[in-house]
Amino acid sequence: MQEFIYFIFSVLFYGVLGYTHSAKNGDIQIKFGLIKEDEFYRCYVYSETTHIPLILKDNDPDFKFGYTLEYPDDRVFSSFFALSLPKPPKRISGSLAEAERRDNGRTLISAPELYAGETCGAFSFDEGDPIGKWKVDIYVNNALRRSIPFIVIPPAKIRYSA
């Protein structure tokens, strides 16, 4: 129970005490952290943090992390990301299965796509994903707009007592 309380405290602590990673880059807003979907299936960052617990999607299919990118108007733009890991993942699934691989499989690069007004880069963990220092580089119209280093930490162990 203490580990669970520590996990909740650390997520709130990092979000409240300035470990936020929202930024205005010109007229674009980029946020990074833990992600949820609203009733219209739009992503939003509900906790800005750079400490992401490695919670497997097999254990919690709703757990996601990543970034949102938004313009105040509905302008059309292209975007892609490069996700760098400390070592290659054992399994790549979802939309990342189509990603270009570089650095002996440590860097995954998405294909550029067109968006209107906003986009979301939401990720989840598979068995074998490494803990440690990761980074996501976010490109808009072929220009690097933001580089976000983050740490993937082991999940808190939850013990239940009878």
C-alpha positions as CSV (number, residue, x, y, z in Angstrom):
1,M,0.0,0.0,0.0
2,Q,2.9,2.4,0.8
3,E,4.3,2.0,-2.8
4,F,0.9,2.8,-4.3
5,I,0.6,5.9,-2.1
6,Y,4.2,6.9,-3.1
7,F,3.3,6.5,-6.8
8,I,0.2,8.7,-6.5
9,F,2.2,11.2,-4.4
10,S,5.1,11.4,-6.9
11,V,2.8,11.9,-9.9
12,L,1.0,14.7,-8.1
13,F,4.3,16.1,-6.7
14,Y,6.0,16.4,-10.1
15,G,3.0,17.8,-11.8
16,V,2.4,20.5,-9.1
17,L,5.9,21.6,-8.3
18,G,7.0,22.8,-11.7
19,Y,8.0,19.6,-13.5
20,T,5.5,20.6,-16.1
21,H,6.5,20.5,-19.7
22,S,3.9,22.6,-21.5
23,A,5.4,25.2,-23.7
24,K,4.4,27.9,-26.1
25,N,6.6,27.7,-29.2
26,G,5.4,30.7,-31.2
27,D,1.7,30.0,-31.5
28,I,1.9,26.3,-30.9
29,Q,1.3,24.7,-27.5
30,I,3.0,21.3,-26.7
31,K,2.3,19.4,-23.5
32,F,3.8,16.1,-22.3
33,G,2.8,13.7,-19.6
34,L,0.1,11.2,-18.8
35,I,-2.7,11.1,-21.3
36,K,-6.4,10.3,-21.2
37,E,-9.2,10.6,-23.8
38,D,-12.4,12.6,-23.3
39,E,-15.9,11.5,-24.3
40,F,-15.2,12.6,-27.9
41,Y,-12.0,10.5,-28.1
42,R,-9.7,13.5,-28.0
43,C,-6.5,13.2,-26.1
44,Y,-5.5,15.5,-23.3
45,V,-2.6,15.6,-20.9
46,Y,-4.1,15.2,-17.4
47,S,-0.8,15.2,-15.6
48,E,2.3,16.9,-16.9
49,T,5.4,15.0,-15.9
50,T,8.7,13.6,-17.2
51,H,8.6,10.6,-14.8
52,I,6.5,7.9,-16.5
53,P,5.8,4.6,-14.7
54,L,6.3,1.5,-16.9
55,I,2.7,0.2,-16.7
56,L,2.1,-2.4,-19.4
57,K,-0.9,-2.0,-21.6
58,D,-1.7,-5.7,-20.9
59,N,-2.1,-4.7,-17.2
60,D,-3.9,-1.4,-17.8
61,P,-5.1,-0.8,-21.4
62,D,-6.1,2.8,-20.5
63,F,-2.7,3.9,-19.3
64,K,-1.0,6.1,-21.9
65,F,1.6,8.8,-22.0
66,G,2.9,11.2,-24.6
67,Y,2.3,14.6,-26.0
68,T,-0.4,16.9,-27.3
69,L,0.3,19.6,-29.9
70,E,-2.2,22.3,-30.5
71,Y,-2.6,25.5,-32.5
72,P,-5.2,28.1,-31.4
73,D,-6.7,28.0,-34.9
74,D,-7.5,25.1,-37.1
75,R,-4.4,25.5,-39.4
76,V,-3.2,22.5,-41.3
77,F,0.3,21.3,-40.6
78,S,2.4,18.1,-40.9
79,S,3.9,16.4,-38.0
80,F,6.0,13.4,-37.0
81,F,8.0,12.3,-34.0
82,A,11.2,10.5,-33.2
83,L,11.1,8.3,-30.0
84,S,14.5,7.4,-28.6
85,L,14.9,4.6,-26.1
86,P,17.9,3.5,-24.0
87,K,17.9,0.2,-25.8
88,P,15.8,-1.4,-28.5
89,P,12.3,-2.7,-27.4
90,K,11.6,-6.4,-27.5
91,R,8.3,-5.8,-29.2
92,I,6.9,-3.0,-31.2
93,S,3.1,-2.8,-31.6
94,G,0.3,-0.4,-32.5
95,S,1.1,2.5,-34.8
96,L,4.8,2.2,-33.9
97,A,5.0,-1.1,-35.8
98,E,5.1,0.9,-39.0
99,A,7.8,3.4,-37.7
100,E,11.2,3.7,-39.3
101,R,13.9,2.2,-37.0
102,R,17.4,3.8,-36.6
103,D,20.3,3.5,-34.1
104,N,20.1,-0.3,-34.1
105,G,16.4,-0.1,-33.3
106,R,16.7,2.4,-30.4
107,T,15.0,5.2,-32.3
108,L,11.5,4.9,-33.8
109,I,10.4,7.6,-36.3
110,S,6.8,8.0,-37.3
111,A,5.8,8.9,-40.8
112,P,4.7,12.6,-41.4
113,E,0.9,13.1,-41.4
114,L,-1.3,16.1,-42.0
115,Y,-3.4,17.5,-39.1
116,A,-5.8,20.4,-38.7
117,G,-5.4,22.3,-35.4
118,E,-4.1,19.6,-33.1
119,T,-2.6,16.1,-32.8
120,C,-1.7,13.7,-30.0
121,G,1.2,11.3,-29.8
122,A,0.0,8.7,-27.3
123,F,2.1,5.7,-26.3
124,S,1.7,2.6,-24.2
125,F,4.2,0.1,-22.9
126,D,4.7,-3.5,-24.1
127,E,6.5,-6.3,-22.2
128,G,10.3,-5.8,-22.6
129,D,10.2,-2.0,-22.9
130,P,13.2,-0.6,-21.1
131,I,13.3,1.6,-18.0
132,G,15.7,4.6,-18.1
133,K,16.1,7.8,-20.1
134,W,13.9,8.2,-23.2
135,K,13.4,11.2,-25.4
136,V,10.7,12.3,-27.9
137,D,11.5,14.8,-30.6
138,I,8.4,16.5,-32.1
139,Y,8.6,17.9,-35.6
140,V,6.1,20.3,-37.2
141,N,6.4,21.1,-40.9
142,N,9.7,19.3,-41.0
143,A,11.2,21.5,-38.3
144,L,12.1,20.3,-34.8
145,R,9.7,22.1,-32.5
146,R,10.4,20.4,-29.2
147,S,12.7,17.8,-27.7
148,I,11.4,16.3,-24.5
149,P,13.7,14.0,-22.4
150,F,11.8,11.8,-19.9
151,I,12.5,8.9,-17.5
152,V,10.6,5.6,-17.6
153,I,10.6,4.3,-14.0
154,P,9.5,0.9,-12.6
155,P,5.9,0.9,-11.6
156,A,5.0,0.9,-7.9
157,K,4.4,-2.5,-6.5
158,I,0.9,-2.8,-5.0
159,R,0.6,-5.3,-2.1
160,Y,-2.8,-6.4,-0.9
161,S,-3.2,-7.7,2.6
162,A,-6.0,-10.0,3.7
